[in-house]
Amino acid sequence: MTSTTRRPGGVHLRRGDTSLVVRLDSTELPCILHWGPDLGETAVEHLPDLLRSLEMPSLDGAIYQHSWASVLPQQTSGWVGRPGLLGSRAGQAWALTFDVVDHTVTESADCTRLTSVALDRPADVEVTTEIELFGNGLLRLRARVRNLAATPYEVTLLEPALPVPAEADELLDMAGRHAHERTPQRHAFTQGQHVREAWGGRPGHDSATVLCAGRSGFGFRAGRVWGVHLGWSGNQVLCAESSFTGWKLLRGGELIMPGEIVLGRDETYASPWLYASWGEGLDAFSGRFHEHLRARPTHPRRERPVLLNTWEAVYFDLDMEKLIELAERAAELGVERYVLDDGWFKGRRNATSSLGDWVVDEEVFPDGLTPLVKTVQGLGMELGLWFEPEMVSLDSDVAREHPEWILGTHAGPGISSRDQHVLDLTNEDAWDHVFGQISALVDRYGIAYIKWDHNRALTGAGRGRDHRPAVHLQTLAAYRLMDALRAEHPGLEIESCCGGGGRLDLGILERTDRAWVSDCIDAHEGHRLVRWTGLTLPPELMGTHVGSSTDHTTGRRHTLRFRAGTAVWGHLGIEWDLTTMPDEEREELRAWIALHKRFRGLLHSGRVVRADTVHDGLQLDGVIAADGREALFRLSALDLTLGQPAGRIRFPGLTPETAYRVTPVPLAVSPKDHPRPAWYDGGAVMTGRLLDEVGVIAPLLEADDLVIVHLAAEACPVSPERSHDGGEGTRTLDPH
């Protein structure tokens, strides 16, 4: 690792195909002037002229005196938009003006880091910003505020910002609700602010997830786009701001409740990491997130076990004989992990009681979970167990014994949601209680996996006798609980569930191995959920389950082929009563599990691509091996198409000069007596360029139907003499 102190002027940071040009000043925080395509090695030679050519004209005598928008825009620099930092010492020291700013560039194997330390001596406040550029071009930044005085300093806003160019005239983010998350929405990037806030102590089912700005009409494969994501699991904000001064900013940070961040002498508050990516299309934007997550030391390395979750099989109707039979049926099908969901603990016969009492219910399980554990592990499967560690029921032993452990206000614990409230993990005794009970169960039963749920928003969440706002500290306490359990039990995996997909930010993903995408496992909905959740998460981190023929959330009925062909595209699970299914479906499900195991190495390591060129009603998603020699694509009909067949399908992202044999996966082909494309029989061999530019004729698909296509590189290049049927071939006639 090497560090270099930078003088005022500028610096050019380069990693991968990305450049950052940053203006450095002795009294201002860094100002990013370019974030995007690599400018090349020689750009540094022209950096002085580049900085001079971007210098703002003098505005003396003008109504507004704004010049630069730093990564923390300041009113004292003339910025009249949303500030990057707000704080004060009882109404004083609220307008920071820096005496000196020191800038240091540090180079390490994984990233280039620009650290800038700014000091306002009269205010006794130090502000530090960190900008990290990783090897694949992913960027992240955060800021820290340190109080140097004896009197407290309160921070009320700390939101780092990144500029995007004027050509970014369209915004993309997500909307949704419980069981209908990750619905994309687009807006013109007009003057003013587009603000997405989450006040429920979690990003929420309506989470923006990402906030992207790009050239109007940008898609997955084309159109330059920039975007941000906040790695924080509590209250948060993402904002896009277009100023009349010409600056367009994407920004994000924690939403701070009154009195949450009051710093004593030498205490520091750090904002969450704001992650940022750009690309020629959303696939390139997304790919940087996938590469970054896969490069983490904590990223799951072994094959993702196919799992059975008991929830939609039995709900609260737990019976040891039934659970053991489910385990036996699951093992026969090739399931590798068995997860016992809600209802196993003391008095938990429905959703109205018992949260916080993490003790096995002796009435239902007089011998504890031992008989089930012996069966599951004896069948070669791992055992997983459902918890909701941050929550408590009023009808529970812990609530009756310790009502002071429940977050609330002066008026009490407030309204319930799913008949539950929030346990105050900022209270050390409450934290120890939860840690001790969970840890003891993990030890006793050899639990390998925790499904960690979170079903109530943190509204009216105050702690202690004075009910001070607790969301910030509660979020950190939940992080600490996860970290402690993993440290105590090496190898323990955790799934982040939040009533489904309400908390799958990169803050929680630093501590978990899987995210439950949604409580809705309807295969039709699943196509949207996986595609858009996949803007940040790679397939191996997204839980995708096969349910029964009639979906429990939407009531839709789908074929097993459509349900399973949808679920194999992530971390495969089953949520279905296997004891009642017909033999024919059991054998088909067994085949789908085997198919997933055959391809999960590719699905869970390859580059994700999504086509823009399909006709309305169709969706084409693919995963391409890192070496480009194998790919799997799924063509899905989510509605009826006007054309029949629906024209050609073109496969993006392949290596242009590599010859691929294109064949349908037999299990994922409709058995209906439709006329089939000629390429179904024996496949077809074409280069990646031909498959991208020309493609193949689409098969006939009904609505809510799909086909999976396998592409494998041929051992030898395609000969120009080779015919379409592999024989001696046709020859080009010589016109002479």
N, C-alpha and C positions, 0 to 999 in steps of 0.2 A: 504494500500500500504506500502510495506517495501522496504528499500534500504540498500544495503551492499556494502561497498568499498572492492574491491578485490585486494589482493596482487599479485605480479608477480607469475606466475606459470600457472595455468589453471583453467577452470571452465566448469562444465557439466550442460547445460541447457536442461530441459526436459518439454515437453508439449505433451499431447496426445500420439501418437505412434512415436514421433520424438525426437531425441537427437541431440544436438550440443555440440561438444567438441571444446573448444576454448583455444588456447595458449595465455596467457597474459604476456606482457613484460613491464618493466618500461620505455623503450625508443622506443617501437614499437607499432603500432596499432594492433588490434586483428588479429590473424591468425586462421582460422577455419580448424581443422584437421579432423573432422567428421561431416557430415550433412546427416542424413538419419535415419535408423531404431533405435528405442529406445534401448539403451544399458543397461537399468535396473538400479535399485536403487544402487546396489553394485558397479557400475562402478566408482563412485566417490572414493571408497576406493583404487582403483588401478590407479587413475588418475596420480599420480607422475610417476609410472613406465610406464604408457602409453605415457606420454609426453617424458620421457627419451628414450623410444624405438623408438620414431619418430624423435628424434634429428638428424639434418643433420650432416654429418661428416665434419670435418674441411677441408676447401678448401684453406688453406694458400699455396701459390705457384702455385695454379691452374690459368688457364687463366680467368675463370669466378669465382666470389666470391659470387654468389647468395646463399641465404639460405632459407628464409621464404617468402611466398607470402601472405601478409596481405590482409585485405578486401580493402585496397587501396595500391596496390603494388608500392613500391618506388625504384627509381634508387639508392638512397643512401643506400638501403639495399642490393644492388647487383642485383636487378631485371632488366633484359635486355629485357623484353617483353614490351607489351603495358602498359604504366604507369597508375596508378589510379588517379593521380592528376598532373596537369600542371598549373603553374601560375608564375607570376613574378611581381616585382616592377621595371618597366622600365628596364628589363633585369637582375635585381638582385633578390636575395631571391627565386630563381627558384628551387633549390635543397634542399628541406626541410630535416632537421635532428633534430629529437625531443630530447629535453633535458629531458622531463618527460612526461609520459602518465599515467593518472589516470583512473581506471576502476571501474564502479559502476554497480551492478546488482539490478534491481528494480522488485519486484513481485507485480502484481495487479491481479484483478479477471480475466481479459481477456487476459493478456499476461505477458511474462517474457522479460525484456528489459536489454540489456547490452549496457551501454553508456561509451564510451572511449574518453577522452579529452586529446589531445596531444598539446604540446607547443614547438615552436621553438623560443626561446627568441631573438637570434641575428636577425632572420628574421622578428620578430614581427608578427607571423602568428599562429593562433590557429586552429586546425583541430579536429572536433568531428565526431565520427561515432556512429550510433545507429543501433542495431540489435534487432528486435522484433520477438519473437516466440509466436504465438497464440495458443489457447487451442486445436485447431484441427490439429496443426502441420504446418500450413502455416507460412512462414517466410518472413520478409521484412527488408530491410536495406537501409540506406541513409547516406550521409556525409555532413558536413557543414564546410565551410572555413570562418574564421573571421579575418579581418585585424585590427591589434592593433596599427598600426603606422599612422602618419599624412599623409604620402605620399600614393597615391592610390596603390592598389594591384589588378592586373587583373588575373582572373581565366579563363583559356581556356579549361580545361578538368577536369571533376570530375566524375569518373565511378567506383562505388563499384563493387566488384567481389566476387563470391562464387566458391569454388573448387568443383569438382566432381571427383570421383575415376577413376582409369585407365580403369576399365571395361566399362566405358561409351565410346563406340567406334563408335556411330552413332548419327547424329544430325537430328532434325526435326524442321522445321519452316514453315511459310506460304508464299505463293506468290499470285499474282493476278493482277487485273486491275479493272477499274470501271465496275460494273455489273457482275464481275466474281472474287469476292474476296475469300479469305480463301481456297486456293488450296494447299494441303500439299506437301512438298518436303523433301526428305531425302538425306543425304550426309554422307560419312565416316568422322569421327572426326579425321582427320589427323593432323600432325604437322603444325603449323602455325595458322592463324586466319581466321575465317569465320565471316564476318562483314555484318550486315544489317543496313543500314542507311536510315533515312527519313529526307529530307531537305525541304519539302513543308509546314512546319508550322503545320503539323498534322501527325499522324502515316501513313496515306495514304491507298489507296485501295490495294496497294502492300505490306502492312504492314506484317512484320514477325509475329506480334501478340504475339507469344511465341517463345522461343528458348530452345529446349529440347535436352538433351543428355542422352543416355541410352545404355543398352546392345543391341547389334545388333539384329534387328528384333523385338524390343519391340512393343507391341500392346496396345489395350485398357485394356485387362484383365490380361496381363502377361508381364513380362520383366521389371526389375527395371529401373526407369527413373527419372531424375532430370530436372527442367526447370525454366525459369525466364520470367517475363513479366514486362514492365516498365509502371508505372502509370503516364503517362505524355502525354499531348495532343499537344505538339509542336514538334520541331525538336528533333530527338532522334536516338540512336544507341543501338543495341544489338550485342554482340560479343561473340564468342566461341574461346578460345585460348588454344592450346596445345603446351607446351614448351618442349624443349629438356631436361629440368631439371626434368621432370616428373610431373609438375603441369598441370592440366587441369582446366580452369576457364570459368565460365559463368558470363557475366558482362553487365552492361547497364547504360545509363545516357543520359543527354541532350546534343545534339550537339550545341555548343555555337558559335555564329557568332562573328566576330572580334569586340571587344569593347563592347560586350553586358554585360559582368559581370566585372565591374570595381568598386572595393569596396573602399569607404572612411573609415576613422577611425571608428572602432566599427561596421562597416557594415558587414553583413553575407550573404553568398550565400549557399543555401541548394540544394542538388541534389534531383531529384524526387525519390519517393520510388521505389525500385527494389523489386518486389514481387517474391517469390520463393516457389516452391512446389516439392515434390518428391512422388513416390508411386510405388507399384507393379503394373505397367500398367498405362496407361493414365487416366483411370477412377478414380483411386485413386488420381493421380496428380490433375485432374480436380475437384474432389469432395471437396478438401480443398478450392479452390477458391469459389465454390458455397456456402459452409457453411459460409465462411468469409463474403461474400456479404450479405447473408441472415441474418447474425447476426448484421449488421449495424443498428444503430437507425434510419437512413434515408431510409432503405429499404422499398419499398411499402408493406404495410401489408394487405390492403383490396384486395378483388378479383379483378383481372385485367379485366377492362371493355372491352368487345368486341367492336371494333370500326369500323366505316366506314371512309375511307379517300377518298376525292373527286377527287384525281389527275387523275387516269386512267379512271375515269368515265366521266370527262368533260374537263380535261386539262385547257386551258385558256378561254374556251368558257363558261364563267359564266353567269348565268341567274337566277334571283331570283325564278321564277316559277319552273325551273328545279331543283334547289337546294332544294326547299321545298318539291317537289315530292320525291327526293332522300331521304330526311329525313323521310318522311312518310313511304316509302317502307322499309327503314332500321329499323325503330321502329317496324314495323309489324313482321320483322324477328327475333327480339330480340337483336338488336344492342343497346349498352349502351353509346356510345360516338361517336359524329359526328365531324369530323375534316375537316375544310375548308382549302384546300391546296393553293398553289401559285395562284396569279391572282386577289385577292380581293382588292388590294390597288391602290392608285391614278395612273392612266395611265398605269397600268400593263396589256397590252393586249398580250404580248409575253415576251420572256426572255431578250429583249434588253434594258429595261428601268425600272426606278422607285424604284429599291432597295434603301433603306434608307429613303423613304418617307412613313412612316408607318401610313397612313391616309386612311380611307375607300374611295374607288372610288365613288364619288357622281353620275357620269354618269351611272354607272352600278347599283348602290344601292342608289337611291335618298333619301330613308328613312334610310340610313345606313344599318347596319346588323340587326337592330331590328326585322324586320319581320321573318328573319331566326332564330334569337336567340329565339324569343317567340315560334316558331314552335318546334325547337329542344328541348328546356327545357320543353315545354308543353307536349311533347311526352315522357318525363322522361329520356331524354338523356343529357349528358354533352356536352359542346361545346369546341372544340379545334381549334386552329388557327395556320397557317404556318407563320413563320418568317425566315429571314436570317439576323440576327442582326449584324453580323460581316462584311457584304458586302455592296457595293454601286455600283449603275450604274452611268456612266458618264452622261447619260440622266436622270437626276433626279434633283429635286429642291435642295436637300442638296448638291449635287456635284457642282451645278452651284453657289450656295451661299457660299460654303466653300470648294474650291478645295484643301485647305491646310489640310483637314481632310482625304485625300486619301494617303495611303501608297505608296511609290515609291522610285525612286533613282533620282540622278541629271538629268537623262534623261527623267523623267516623271513617270507616274503611271505604265508603262510597258505594256506587252501584256495582253489582256483580256482573260478570260476563261468564257464561257457562257455569254459573253458580260458584265462581271462584274469585279470589283476591290475590294480591301480590305479597309474598313473604319478603320481609326486609333482610336481604342478604348483606346489607351494610352493617347490620348488628352482628358482632362476632359470634355471639352465642347461637343465633339463628343459623349463621353460616356453618358453624361447627356441627350443629345438629344435622343439617342436610348432608354435609360432607361425610360425617360419621356413618349415617344410615346407608347412604349409597355405597360407600367404600366397603362397608361390612358385607353387603350383598354381593358386590363384585368379587370379593375374596371368597366368600362361602360357596358361591355357585360357579365360580370360574367364568363370570360374564365377560364376553369379548366385545360387546357392542351395546351402546346406550342410544336409544331413540329419545332425544332431548326435546320435549315439546314446550310450547309457550303460547297459551291460548287467551290471555287477557292483556289488553293494552294497559300501559302504565298511566292511567288518568287519575288525577288527584292523588299522586304518589308522593306523600310526605313521610318523613322518618323522625323518630324520636319524639320527645315530649312536646317540642315546639313545631313539629311537622314541617321541617325544612324540606324543600324540594329534593328528591332523591334519585331522579332518573340517571344523572351522570354517575354517581357513586354506585348505584345499583347495577349499571351496565358493566362497570369495572369489576364489581364483586362477582358477577356472573362469569366474566372472563377468568377471574382468579380461581373460581370453583372448577371450571373446566380444566384449566392448567394444572391445578393441584391433583385432580383425579387422574389425569394422564401421567403426571409425574409419579404418582403413587402406584399406578398400575400400567407399566410400560406395555405398549401394544394395544391398549384399550382404544377402540374406535367410537366416535360419537357422530350421530346424525343430527343436524340442525333442522328441527321442525318447528314451525310457528303457526299452528292452525293451518299447516301446509306451507305456502311460500312467502310468509310474512317477514322472514329474517334470513336472508342468504347473501348478505354483504361480505366483503373481503375481510372485515374485522372478525366476524364469527367464523369465517372459513379458515382463518389462521389456526383455529382450535378444533375444527371438525373435519370429518372425512367424507361427508356426504350431505347433501341438502335435499330435503323433501320439497319437491317442486310445487306441489299443490295437493290439497285434500281431494281434489277432483282427479280421478284417474280415467275419465272418459277419453277414449282413444282419439276422438275427433278434437276435443280440447287439447289433448296432449301434444298434437302437432304444433299448435301455436305456443304452448307453454315451454316446450323444449327448445324450439327455434329461438325464442326471444330471451329466455333465461340463459341460453347458450351464448349470448353476447358477452357474458363475463365468465361463465362456468363451462369447463370442458365436459364431455359426456360422462366420464367416469365419476364425476361429483354430483350428478343429478339422479335422484331416485325416480325410477319410472316403473310402474307396476302393471301387471296383467290382472284385471278384475273379472267378475262374472259377466255373463252375456248381457245382462241388464245393468247398466251403470247405476251405482247407489246414489250418485249425486244428481245426475241429469235425467235418468230414466231412459236414455238412449239404449238401443240394442245394436250390437255389432258382432260380426263374425269373430271367431277366435283368431283367424289369420290377421284381421285388421287390428285387434287388440294387442296381440303378441308382436306383430310387425312394427307397431308403434313403440311398445315397451322395450324392445331389444336395443333401441337407439340411445340408451343411457346406462345406468347401473340397474340391472334387471331385478325386479322383485315380483312376487305373486301375492295377491290379496283376495283370496277366493276360498270358499269352503271346498277343499279337495275331496272331502269324504262323500260328497253328494254328486260329483260330476260323472257323466257317462264315460264308459271305457273309451269310446271313440275320441272324445275331447281329451281324456287323460293321455292317450298316446300322441295326439297332436301337440299337446303342451310339452310333453317330454321331448318331442322333436324340436320344438322352438327353443327350449332350454339348451339342448345340444348345439343348435345353430348359433345361439348367442355365445356359448363357450368357444365355438370354433372361431368366431370373428371378434371376440371382445378384446383381444390383443390389438387388433387394428382399430376398432371403435374407440378404445380408451387411450390411444397414443397418437392417432393420426390427426391430420389437419382437416378441420371442419370447413366445408364449403356449402353454399346455399345458392341455388340458381335464381336469377332474375328473369330468365327467358321463357319460362313455362306459360301456358295459356291460363286464363282465369279458371279457377276451380281446381287447378293442379298445384302441387308443391313438390319440389325436388330438393332433397338434402343428401349430402354425401360426406364421406370421410376418406381421405387419401393418405396412404402410408407415407412416413417421413421420407423414404427413398423414392417415392413416386411410382413404385412398381405394382401396387395393388390399391384397389379402391372398392368401396361399397356405396351404392346410391340407392335411395328409396324414393320412388315416384308414388305420390299419393293423390287420389282424387277426393277432395274434400267437398266437392259439389259437382253437379252435372255440368259438363262442358257443352258449348254450343256446337262444336265440331265433333264428329265421330268417324274415325279416330281424331284425337285432338292435335293433329299435326306432328311435328318432330320434337323429340327431347334431346337437348344438347347438354353434355357433361362438362362443367367448368373445372378448371384448376389442375388438369392432368398435365403430365410432361409432354410437350408438343410433339417430339419426334419418337417417343416410345410407342410401340405397337401394343395394343391391348386386345385381348379376347374378351368380348362382352357377352355375358350369358345371364339369363334370369336364374334366380335361386328357386329351385322347384317348389320348396315349401311355401314360398311367398308369391305364388302365381295362382290366380283364380282358377278353381276347378270347373267353372262354368263353361259350357260349350260355345265359347266365343271363337270367332276366327282369330288366329294368332299371327303376330308379325313373323315374317320369314326368319328374322334373326334369332328368334326363340329356339329354333331347331339347330343345335350344334354351335350356336353363337356366331359372332361376326368379329373379324379382326380389322381394326383400324387404328390409326395413330391418334394420339391425344389431340392433335390439331384438328383432325377431321371430326372427332367426336365433339369437340367444342364448337367448331364453326358450322358443321353440317348436321351431325347427330344421327339418330335413328328414329324410325317411325314409332309413335307412342302406341302402346297396347290399349285395347278397349277396357276401360275400367268403369264400374258403377260408382255412384257416390259412396263415400266412406269405404274405399277399397284401395289396395296398394299392390305394388310389385317391388321386390328388392333385386337389384342388378349387381352382379359381381364383375369387376374388371381386373384382369390379371395380365401383367406384361408377358408377352411371348418371349421365348428363349432367344429367337433370332428376329432380326428386323423383317418387316414385311417386304417380300420381293415384288417388284413391279410386274413380274410374270404371273404372280399368284392370282388365282381366280377367286370369286366369291365363295365357291363351294370347296376350295382346298384342292382341286384337281390340277391338271397340267396348266389350265388357265387360258384366258383369252389374251391375245396380243394386240398391241396398238398397230393398226394398219399403216403402212408406209404410203403416203399419198402419191409417191412417185412410182 
